[in-house]
Amino acid sequence: MFKAKKKNEGLELPTQEISMVVTDASSTKEDRSVKETLIAKGTLLTGEISNEADVLIEGSVVGDIRSSRSIRIGKEGKVQGTLTAEKITINGYLQGKCHATAVKILSQGRLDGDIQASELSIERGGIFNGNSQYTAEPAVKAASIADKDKTVALPSVKSSAEPLNNKTKQ
């Protein structure tokens, strides 16, 4: 009923040469991948975050977060502080302020605080308690201007030719 196939020993099969071009996969993968900072569930972070990548919060943050791209608060995420980004999406809880071009509160999201944005959307089930203000200026640019306002000017240094004491002896 079943017959075992016999091996053909002694027969030579034609072979083909295959040439392959190998590229550095790590550099291509790095270019295509989206860089994201993740604050995982169960993590409590206190302080200030400032970066160029997207930020995803599934844990808890007490402090201010700045991103030149986007900030997302996941279902389990809780933030107490000020968020500044191009785009902010809230599906968890935020107590504080938002400065963004676009703010979106999803169905599981809650924001207790203030919003400064040019676009605001709230899905059914999303909660917003606070004040909103329309702004046409991009949030990231506004944040950099605010940072410049916080800089402390140092006193000017007098040249060595001028005497430090202006009193003259008579």
C-alpha positions in Angstrom: 0.0 0.0 0.0 2.6 2.5 1.0 5.9 2.4 -0.8 9.0 4.0 0.5 10.8 6.3 -1.9 14.2 5.2 -2.8 17.1 7.7 -2.7 18.6 8.3 -6.0 22.3 8.0 -5.2 24.6 8.6 -8.0 22.3 11.2 -9.8 23.7 14.7 -9.9 21.1 17.5 -10.0 21.9 20.8 -11.6 22.8 23.6 -9.2 22.3 27.3 -9.5 24.4 30.0 -8.0 22.3 32.5 -6.0 23.7 35.9 -5.3 22.2 38.0 -2.5 22.6 41.6 -1.6 22.8 42.0 2.1 21.9 45.3 3.6 22.4 46.4 7.2 19.0 45.6 8.6 19.5 47.6 11.8 19.9 50.9 10.0 16.8 50.3 7.8 14.7 49.1 10.7 15.8 52.2 12.8 14.7 54.6 10.0 11.3 53.0 9.7 10.5 52.5 13.3 8.7 55.1 15.3 10.6 56.1 18.4 8.5 56.2 21.5 9.1 56.7 25.2 7.0 54.3 27.3 6.1 54.8 30.9 4.8 51.3 31.7 1.9 50.3 33.9 2.9 50.1 37.5 5.6 52.8 37.1 5.5 56.0 39.2 7.6 58.8 37.8 8.1 62.1 39.6 9.8 64.9 37.8 10.1 66.5 34.3 10.2 64.7 31.0 11.4 66.5 27.9 12.2 64.8 24.6 11.9 64.7 20.8 10.0 61.3 20.6 6.4 60.3 21.1 5.5 59.6 24.8 3.0 56.9 25.9 2.0 56.8 29.5 0.4 53.7 30.9 1.7 54.3 34.5 1.6 57.4 36.7 3.5 60.6 36.3 3.6 63.6 38.7 5.3 66.4 36.8 5.5 68.2 33.5 6.0 66.4 30.2 7.2 68.1 27.0 7.5 66.5 23.6 8.0 67.9 20.1 5.7 65.2 18.7 2.9 63.6 20.7 1.9 62.6 24.2 -0.7 59.8 24.7 -2.2 58.8 28.1 -3.4 55.2 27.9 -6.4 53.7 29.7 -4.3 52.9 32.8 -2.3 56.2 32.6 -2.6 59.0 35.2 -0.8 62.3 35.0 -0.7 65.2 37.4 1.1 68.2 35.7 1.4 70.2 32.5 1.6 68.5 29.1 3.1 70.3 26.1 3.2 68.7 22.7 2.1 69.0 19.1 -0.7 66.4 19.7 -2.1 65.2 23.0 -4.4 62.2 23.3 -6.1 61.3 26.6 -7.6 57.9 27.3 -6.7 57.9 31.0 -6.7 60.6 33.5 -5.0 64.1 33.5 -5.1 66.6 36.2 -3.4 69.7 35.0 -2.9 71.7 31.8 -2.5 70.9 28.1 -0.7 73.1 25.6 -1.0 71.6 22.1 -2.0 72.1 18.6 -4.6 69.3 18.9 -6.1 67.7 22.0 -8.3 64.6 21.8 -10.1 63.1 24.8 -11.1 59.6 24.0 -14.1 57.7 25.5 -12.2 56.5 28.6 -10.4 59.8 29.0 -10.8 62.4 31.7 -9.2 65.8 32.0 -9.6 68.1 35.0 -7.8 71.3 34.1 -7.1 73.7 31.3 -6.5 73.4 27.6 -4.8 75.7 25.2 -5.1 74.3 21.7 -6.3 75.1 18.2 -8.2 71.8 17.9 -10.2 70.0 20.6 -12.3 66.9 20.3 -14.0 64.9 22.9 -15.5 61.4 22.1 -18.7 60.3 23.7 -18.0 59.1 27.2 -14.9 61.4 27.5 -15.0 63.9 30.4 -13.6 67.5 30.5 -13.8 69.7 33.6 -12.1 73.0 33.2 -11.4 75.8 30.8 -10.4 75.8 27.2 -8.8 78.5 25.2 -8.3 78.7 21.5 -4.7 79.4 20.4 -3.4 79.6 16.8 0.3 79.4 17.9 1.8 75.9 17.9 2.2 74.6 21.4 5.8 73.5 21.0 6.9 76.9 19.8 5.0 78.5 22.7 6.7 76.2 25.2 10.2 77.2 23.9 9.3 80.8 24.3 8.1 80.2 27.8 11.4 78.4 28.6 13.3 81.5 27.3 11.3 83.6 29.7 12.4 81.5 32.6 16.1 82.0 31.8 18.0 84.1 34.3 20.2 86.9 32.9 23.6 87.1 34.5 25.1 90.5 35.4 27.4 92.0 32.8 31.1 91.7 33.5 33.1 94.9 33.6 36.3 95.1 31.6 39.6 95.1 33.5 40.4 98.7 32.4 37.5 100.1 34.5 37.9 100.3 38.2 35.5 98.1 40.2 35.0 100.9 42.7 33.8 104.2 41.2 34.9 106.3 44.1 37.9 108.4 43.4 40.4 109.6 46.0 40.8 113.3 46.5 
